[in-house]
């Protein structure tokens, strides 16, 4: 008897995804930033860290769930995106309420940061460079990464939707595999 064609996707290593690596960098920088620049006892510390953590963890969990549930992967990816949007607002609030400068896209610092963030995903790279930076600079660096990750998540969600429409969900793939197996075993 011939073995049926597998219907489970090959498990991916989410740690190798640039998207995950960038969110890990965001988490690490946020942890550093919140503990260094926010007042002890400020609830924003926990909220920022949890939003950064949620973004990172939901990407990982979604990738792991993708083996058997496209729906869960899409939902968790969207939760990651929403959490990171919450974090973006926290950084923007920090800058605004302290009358710091939010770098606009034409600012030389923003352009330089954008180019660096495009080329690097490794948290250690960013952590080695932010310890001596001002809170304004760190916040703007994280904001740049958050915008990049949001763009990446938007494209990723579009790809997941297209893949679902083209291939169906897990149950449809299981049924299709079973039907093909029965068809081929009766020959």
C-alpha positions as CSV (number, residue, x, y, z in Angstrom):
1,X,0.0,0.0,0.0
2,X,1.3,3.4,-0.9
3,X,1.6,6.0,1.8
4,X,-0.6,9.1,1.4
5,X,0.8,12.5,0.6
6,X,1.3,14.5,3.8
7,X,-1.1,17.3,4.5
8,X,0.7,18.9,7.4
9,X,2.9,21.8,6.4
10,X,6.5,21.6,7.3
11,X,7.0,23.3,10.7
12,X,8.8,26.6,10.4
13,X,11.4,28.0,12.7
14,X,9.8,31.3,13.8
15,X,13.1,32.4,15.4
16,X,14.6,32.7,11.9
17,X,11.8,35.0,10.7
18,X,13.0,38.6,10.4
19,X,9.6,39.6,11.7
20,X,10.1,37.7,14.9
21,X,13.7,38.9,15.3
22,X,12.6,42.5,15.0
23,X,9.9,42.0,17.6
24,X,12.4,40.5,19.9
25,X,14.6,43.6,19.5
26,X,11.5,45.8,20.2
27,X,10.8,43.8,23.4
28,X,14.4,44.0,24.6
29,X,14.7,47.7,24.0
30,X,11.3,48.4,25.5
31,X,12.3,46.4,28.7
32,X,15.4,48.6,28.9
33,X,13.6,51.8,28.1
34,X,10.7,51.3,30.5
35,X,12.9,50.4,33.5
36,X,15.4,53.2,32.8
37,X,13.2,56.1,31.8
38,X,9.8,55.6,33.5
39,X,9.2,56.2,37.1
40,X,9.2,53.2,39.4
41,X,5.6,52.3,40.1
42,X,4.3,53.7,36.8
43,X,1.8,51.3,35.4
44,X,3.0,52.2,31.9
45,X,6.1,50.1,32.6
46,X,4.2,46.9,32.8
47,X,1.8,47.9,30.0
48,X,4.6,48.7,27.6
49,X,6.6,45.6,28.4
50,X,3.4,43.4,28.1
51,X,2.5,45.0,24.8
52,X,6.0,44.3,23.4
53,X,5.9,40.8,24.8
54,X,2.5,40.1,23.4
55,X,3.6,41.2,20.0
56,X,6.6,38.8,20.1
57,X,4.9,35.9,21.7
58,X,1.8,36.0,19.5
59,X,4.0,35.8,16.4
60,X,5.7,32.8,17.8
61,X,2.5,31.1,18.9
62,X,0.8,31.9,15.6
63,X,3.7,30.3,13.7
64,X,3.5,27.2,15.9
65,X,-0.3,27.0,15.5
66,X,0.0,27.3,11.7
67,X,0.7,23.5,11.5
68,X,-2.9,22.8,12.1
69,X,-4.8,26.0,12.1
70,X,-4.6,28.9,9.6
71,X,-7.4,30.6,11.5
72,X,-5.5,30.6,14.7
73,X,-2.4,31.8,13.0
74,X,-4.3,34.7,11.4
75,X,-5.9,35.6,14.7
76,X,-2.7,35.5,16.7
77,X,-0.8,37.4,14.1
78,X,-3.5,40.1,14.2
79,X,-3.3,40.2,18.1
80,X,0.5,40.7,17.7
81,X,-0.2,43.6,15.4
82,X,-2.7,45.2,17.8
83,X,-0.4,44.8,20.7
84,X,2.4,46.5,18.8
85,X,0.1,49.3,17.8
86,X,-0.7,49.8,21.5
87,X,3.1,50.0,22.2
88,X,3.6,52.5,19.3
89,X,1.0,54.8,21.0
90,X,2.8,54.5,24.3
91,X,6.0,55.6,22.8
92,X,4.3,58.5,20.9
93,X,2.7,59.5,24.2
94,X,6.0,59.4,26.0
95,X,7.5,61.8,23.4
96,X,4.5,64.1,23.3
97,X,4.0,64.4,27.0
98,X,7.7,65.2,27.6
99,X,7.8,67.6,24.8
100,X,10.4,65.6,23.0
101,X,10.7,65.5,19.2
102,X,9.1,62.7,17.1
103,X,11.3,62.5,14.1
104,X,9.5,63.0,10.9
105,X,10.4,60.9,7.8
106,X,12.5,63.7,6.3
107,X,14.7,64.2,9.4
108,X,18.3,62.9,8.8
109,X,18.1,61.0,12.0
110,X,14.9,59.2,10.9
111,X,16.4,58.4,7.5
112,X,19.6,57.0,9.1
113,X,17.6,55.0,11.7
114,X,15.3,53.6,9.0
115,X,18.3,52.4,6.9
116,X,19.9,50.8,10.0
117,X,16.7,49.1,11.0
118,X,16.2,47.7,7.5
119,X,19.6,46.0,7.7
120,X,19.5,44.6,11.2
121,X,17.2,42.3,13.1
122,X,19.5,41.2,15.9
123,X,18.6,42.4,19.4
124,X,22.2,42.5,20.5
125,X,23.0,44.9,17.7
126,X,20.4,47.4,18.9
127,X,21.1,46.9,22.6
128,X,24.8,47.6,22.2
129,X,23.9,50.9,20.6
130,X,21.1,52.3,22.7
131,X,22.5,52.3,26.3
132,X,24.1,55.7,25.8
133,X,21.3,57.2,23.7
134,X,18.8,59.7,25.0
135,X,15.2,58.6,25.7
136,X,14.1,60.6,22.7
137,X,16.5,58.7,20.4
138,X,15.6,55.3,21.8
139,X,11.9,56.0,21.5
140,X,12.3,57.1,17.9
141,X,14.4,54.0,17.1
142,X,11.7,51.7,18.5
143,X,9.0,53.7,16.7
144,X,10.9,53.1,13.5
145,X,11.1,49.4,14.1
146,X,7.4,49.3,15.1
147,X,6.4,50.9,11.8
148,X,8.6,48.4,9.9
149,X,7.1,45.5,11.8
150,X,3.6,46.8,11.2
151,X,4.2,46.9,7.5
152,X,5.7,43.3,7.6
153,X,2.7,42.1,9.6
154,X,0.3,43.6,7.1
155,X,2.0,41.8,4.2
156,X,2.2,38.6,6.3
157,X,-1.6,38.7,7.0
158,X,-2.3,39.3,3.3
159,X,-0.1,36.2,2.4
160,X,-1.9,34.1,5.0
161,X,-5.3,35.1,3.6
162,X,-4.2,34.3,0.0
163,X,-2.8,31.0,1.2
164,X,-6.1,30.1,3.0
165,X,-8.2,31.0,-0.1
166,X,-5.9,28.9,-2.4
167,X,-5.5,25.9,-0.1
168,X,-8.3,26.0,2.4
169,X,-8.1,25.3,6.1
170,X,-6.7,22.3,7.9
171,X,-9.9,20.3,7.8
172,X,-10.3,20.9,4.1
173,X,-6.7,19.7,3.5
174,X,-7.2,16.6,5.7
175,X,-10.4,15.8,3.7
176,X,-8.7,16.3,0.4
177,X,-5.7,14.1,1.5
178,X,-8.1,11.4,2.6
179,X,-10.2,11.6,-0.6
180,X,-7.1,11.4,-2.7
181,X,-5.7,8.5,-0.7
182,X,-9.0,6.5,-1.1
183,X,-9.2,7.3,-4.8
184,X,-5.6,6.2,-5.4
185,X,-5.8,3.0,-3.2
186,X,-8.9,1.8,-5.1
187,X,-7.0,1.7,-8.4
